[in-house]
Structures are given as C-alpha cells and as structure tokens.
Amino acid sequence: VEEIHEIIKPCGLYPAKSKAIAELSRLLVERHGGQVPADFAALEALPGVGHKTASVVMAQAFGVPAFPVDTH
C-alpha cells in the first residue's frame, strides 16, 4: 500500500485509493485468475470500482457500448 501511495499521491485522495488498488489487485488474482472481468457486476464488486469506472473498462477494454457519466 505504501508503494502505491507514493506512486499515485499526485492524483489526490491517495490514502483511500492506495488501499483500494492493493485490495482490488489481490482480488483480481484470487477471484479472477489475474484477469480483469468483462462483466459490470464483477467489476463493480471490486474495491474502488463504481459504475463509471466499470463503464470505462467495459468500453475501452472489451468494446462494450457504455456511456461513463461523471455527475459532478
């Protein structure tokens, strides 16, 4: 987590994001054989992955039509 912390520090909200990335990585290996799942529900079950992030992954990595929306 500390190594991730230093890498992503410029992005903001890095303490929580570092923990989420570490846990997400562990779960990808444990539950998905190290592969990113091509399924909205499986993606959204991972720490730090909401619908917007899942939509970006599905569209960019798997060619699934999706429309990521940022509500801010």
Order of alpha helices (4+ residues) and beta strands (2+ residues): alpha-alpha-alpha-alpha
